[in-house]
Amino acid sequence: MPARKDTDASANVPSFYGAELRYKRESAGFTLEQLAEGSFRGVPFLSQIERGERRMPMDLAQHVDAKLGTDGFFQRRCEDARKAKQSGHAEYFADVAEMEQFAETIEEWAPMLVPGLLQTPAYARAISRAAMPRATDAAIEKLVVARMGRAELFGQECPPEFWAVLDESVIRRPVLPACQMAELVEHIAAVVRRTRAILQVVPQTTPAHALMMGMAKVMTFPDAPPVVYVESLHSGQLIDFPALVKEYRRSYDLLRAAALPPEASLALLDAAAEDYRNGKQRI
């Protein structure tokens, strides 16, 4: 058996946190399997935390403190580890950006904006500047770089299965000059085709339908319960309460039923890109 590779606790806050978890667990005589028991989390999830690769969620920190008798240590350190993981993202989105990398499936509903995983730098820059008109150029660029970095998950050996539903207005609203809007729409279609993702568009003529009130992102994991993320302008919320996650799941399924089929949706994107190229965009 190869020697175990210990986590470098000096590398960053999550690594220190993970090294401390391993130390406390082994000092208490627990295996990963024994510590995971009753936590609703899998052994791989705990192992990734010990290696400094994932943040410990509060519910798991409470479980660990209770099981190891660590007097609330891991609950108190959750906030430090979370802040260290922001990496250019808004504070309320840092956990979501981390979770995306380990998701088995990601399903998004985008009624107003192109999902971050499908944005181009020009689009990300434009909407960030619109939301924060007084921010410095450096601050905006930091957000753009972080957002573009999220799409690197599509290059993983086993990337998440991605399914996005967009309102047609998202691609019809001229956030950018026509040539850049064409590039954006072509980029969305290219990513979907390259990654074998699924994309559907809800036509602007569609009457009342599920999830009209706002965006939603549903993520599932091989080693943790599913979560839903909802967001408004300056805040976001992760939802993991099973009954509520199930309700969002049902609403997302109803939304998909109201959208165009994938083939027709991609054809709509191709036509929209051509319209932008030819100066015939329809709003």
Stockholm file with secondary structure:
# STOCKHOLM 1.0

chainA/1-283         MPARKDTDASANVPSFYGAELRYKRESAGFTLEQLAEGSFRGVPFLSQIERGERRMPMDLAQHVDAKLGTDGFFQRRCEDARKAKQSGHAEYFADVAEMEQFAETIEEWAPMLVPGLLQTPAYARAISRAAMPRATDAAIEKLVVARMGRAELFGQECPPEFWAVLDESVIRRPVLPACQMAELVEHIAAVVRRTRAILQVVPQTTPAHALMMGMAKVMTFPDAPPVVYVESLHSGQLIDFPALVKEYRRSYDLLRAAALPPEASLALLDAAAEDYRNGKQRI
#=GR chainA/1-283 SS CCCCCCCCTTSCHHHHHHHHHHHHHHHTTCCHHHHHTTTTCCHHHHHHHHTTSSCCCHHHHHHHHHHHTCTTHHHHHHHHHHHHTCTTSCGGGHHHHHHHTTCSEEEEEESSSCCGGGCCHHHHHHHHHHHCTTSCHHHHHHHHHHHHHHGGGGGSSSCCEEEEEEEHHHHHSCSSCHHHHHHHHHHHHHHHHHHTCEEEEECTTCCSCTTTTCCEEEEECSSSCCEEEEECSSCEEEECCHHHHHHHHHHHHHHHHHSCCHHHHHHHHHHHHHHHHTTCCCC
#=GC SS_cons         CCCCCCCCTTSCHHHHHHHHHHHHHHHTTCCHHHHHTTTTCCHHHHHHHHTTSSCCCHHHHHHHHHHHTCTTHHHHHHHHHHHHTCTTSCGGGHHHHHHHTTCSEEEEEESSSCCGGGCCHHHHHHHHHHHCTTSCHHHHHHHHHHHHHHGGGGGSSSCCEEEEEEEHHHHHSCSSCHHHHHHHHHHHHHHHHHHTCEEEEECTTCCSCTTTTCCEEEEECSSSCCEEEEECSSCEEEECCHHHHHHHHHHHHHHHHHSCCHHHHHHHHHHHHHHHHTTCCCC
//
